[in-house]
């Protein structure tokens, strides 16, 4: 197992290298620059001076090696949007809020999505199933910014239960978490239902029933255990998706999180921030897949690691 | 003598059997003729039986009516007939018809926006914008994805490799961010939104077409038509495309809500449809969110419309998929 993890981690380093090179080429390949299309009116000389100051006048390979040697010392450079702040401190300041929001949404999605899917599957083709399916269709289809708007209008304006936005007290957490969790909740419920239905009709479940096990034992020990294994691959990618934030949710509920930087850094050609976020994203994705694969080995003894 | 009787017996046996089998064949043929309504008529019957799909269809038809007859029927209603053409031409730009930020009432069913423009008219016109962007951007995606997928699946080898690597690179970039980047370069606008969404959403249909062609290429009827001398173009035109049509139709229907969502998102962020032309996402993003504490109607109606559009097309697409592929229905 240790060898397996080590090999995968070594592989990850190669992947990060390739991803950073591609991102570097892509972001410099797009025309424009941090000071060219912005609202700030700079003269050509000023732009040249700024580019010289941030090393953008150097050849690309030199810029890349400079960046890479900085990364080895955990220095991702300074953000162009916030010149007095480094990329790491900017991410370090805003990301915890986004993780907090995403983590709670994730917990909500799991705690309600899995039971909903299981109940729908066990009561297949009854009104419970139809209700669950309808709920998951609504949750899955409606964009989260639409949910956000509808929640504000219902809970803040019509019922006056909750504040419309902000991120200071737990009361303000409820709506963004709810709006953010509905789509993953629906996804989880959908896949859980399909997976459990498949397991219920498997031969070993018929055998378990045939040898006279109690229904409870059949469901918990045979259906659940086997149904949850394939779902690991569905659950995994939801996690990095949720904890990296959404610009819509954060804009609607005025949450000071990381979400907006995904868009603003691209528009402002904030090169250090773009590549910092890309690396963050790919690290998250890669580790999620690594952990998913490891869990898979634990959950299913038939799977061998290499 | 034994041999004679044996032959007689066999003859006796073969006689009735062959007659029986031809009768059976005729029976099967009759049965097939009775059952054979064609894939699409069968699919239509299954579709009509699916309640959720019908709900989706009703939503879609409702939006289509809004979009097609926007300036003939609906915009004229709360404004009076005379004002309608002017409004349609100027995209509600110059016509101020009510108090700024008025709440819904008998005259302005959905209130007025912060410039005093009738919100109902803008919502109706937004249906036209959304549906046009949704449909045309998917057609752009198809125009890119189907030929690429077809070539990759049919030719295989090096061309397939190149196309699939292109697909890999495209799918590694977050779609919304990529579309945003294109919009940031091209500038906001109706046609640019379509282009940006089209360029970023052809991957799915490319993969699908490739997989279809790859699977069909090995089938006997393709081999047979090659053997009787049909050219590549003829085979693609008359055999591969018609046989791939069902999944492509499903993919188109399910691609439209994704495109509508993408347009709403881009417009929400301010790089989608340009302000004089109304779009639901833009209505939420520009004035809706900022004034949600007081002018609730600015965000509520566009939000509901986006939900209806997404729900309608998704339910219809799901229904179409189940109708066109009965095997999947049975597995569910």
Interface residues (C-beta under 8 A of the other chain):
Chain A: X22 X26 X30 X31 X32 X37 X137 X138 X140 X141 X142 X143 X145 X146 X149 X150 X152 X153 X156 X157 X164 X194 X197 X247 X248 X251 X252 X262 X263 X266 X267
Chain B: X52 X169 X173 X174 X177 X180 X181 X184 X185 X257 X261 X264 X265 X268 X269 X284 X288 X289 X292 X293 X296 X299 X300 X303 X304 X306 X307 X310 X311 X314 X315 X332
